[in-house]
Amino acid sequence: MSTATTASVSTHILDTSIGRPAEGVAISLAARSGSDAEWISLGGSATDADGRCKDLPALPEGTTHVRLDFEVETYFVKNQHSSKKQAEAQQDAPRVRDSGAFFPEVAITFAVNPGEHYHVPLLLNPFGYSVYRGS
């Protein structure tokens, strides 16, 4: 929960290659207070069956920048059979690499203001991703 002096962060992941939430993706959270400050690891969590990560650590007072690190390679390796089947259904689709994903991890860095909530969804597939500030 945010106060007037801290921001808060939440996220969820949708695997757009299958149109379903991405379950079991490990996410770590880091923060810093200023562009030149050192990153401080705050811990992490993993997505639930709905692709949501509801228990990310709270941000410390004075946080100006946040980094979410999504470890997606394990998710794609675990679900590789579905991804391959999807790719094979499209004649011109590139084959999934041995690791199951072209991007084995996704790191998203963004600026925050005190007292605001930031929901940052990740739309993911084996060959790309996009993020946005949600609500």
N, C-alpha and C positions, 0 to 999 in steps of 0.2 A: 504494500500500500504506500502511496507517495504522500509526502507532506510538502509544505511550502519550500522546504530546503533540499528535497531529493526528487529525483525522477524515478520512474519505474519502467520495467521492460517485460514484455511477453512476446511469444512467438508461436507459430505453428507451421507445419510443412505439409504441402500437398504434392504428391507424386503425380505430375501432369501426364506422365506416360501411361498411367493406368486409371487416372481420375479418382484416386483414393488418397486418404491421409497416409503419411509415411510414419509408421510406428517403429519405435526403438532406436531412433537416431540420437546419438549422444551430442549434447550441446554444452559448450563451456562459455562462460561469461567473464569478461575482463573489463576494467574501467580505468580511466585516468582523469586527473584534474588538470587540464591544460594540454595544449598541443605538444608541448615539449616534455611533459611528465612521463614517467615510466608507467607501463601497463601493470596493473595489479590484478592477478587472477582471483576471482571471487568464488569459483566453484562452478558447478553445472548440474545438469539433469539430463533427462531423455524424454523423447516424445511418447505420449500415450497412444492408445488405440485410435483416438481421434486426431492424431498428429499434433496434438497440443503439448506444450511444455508449460505447465501451470505453476511450477515451484522453483523458478530461477531465483538465485540469491538477490537480496536487496542491494541497491546501489548505495555506496557511501555518500555522505554529504560532500558537496563540492565536485561531484562527477560532472565532467563536461563532454566526455567521449566514451562510447561503449563499443565493445567488439564482441560479436557472437560468432563462435566457431562451431560449424556444423560438421560432424564426422560422417559424411554420407557414404564413403566407400563400403563400410561394413554393411550398411543397409542394402546397397545394390548387390553386393556379393551374396547376401542372404536371399535376396529376391531375384537373382540373376535369371532363373528360369522364366519368370514372367516377362522380364525385360527383353530377353532373347526372342521369346514368342511374339511380343509386340513388334520388334524390329523386323523379324522375318515376315510378318504380315504386310509390311510395306516393302515393295521390291527395291526401291532406291534408298532405303534407310541404311546407314552405316552399321556395321556389326558392333556389338558391345565389346569393349576391350576385356582382357582376362580379369582385370580387377572389378569389372562390373560397372565402372563409371569413368568417364573422361576426366571429371573433376572429383578427385577423392575426398576433398574437403572444400568447404565454402566458408570464407571469413568475411563478415560484413561489419564495417565500422561506420558509426554515425554519431552525430552531435546531439546532445540532449540539453534541455533547460530544466531548472528546478521546478518541481511541482507538476510536471507534465507526465503523461503516460505514453509510452511508445510501444505499439504493437507492430512487429516487423515480421510478416509472413514470408516464407520461402516457397516459391513455386519451383519444383525440381523435376528433372528428368535425367536420364543417363548422359545426355549430351549438352545440357545447358541448365541455366537457372535464372530466375529473376526475383527481385525483392521489391517491396514497397512499404511505405508507412501506412499501416492499416488503422483501424479504429477499435 
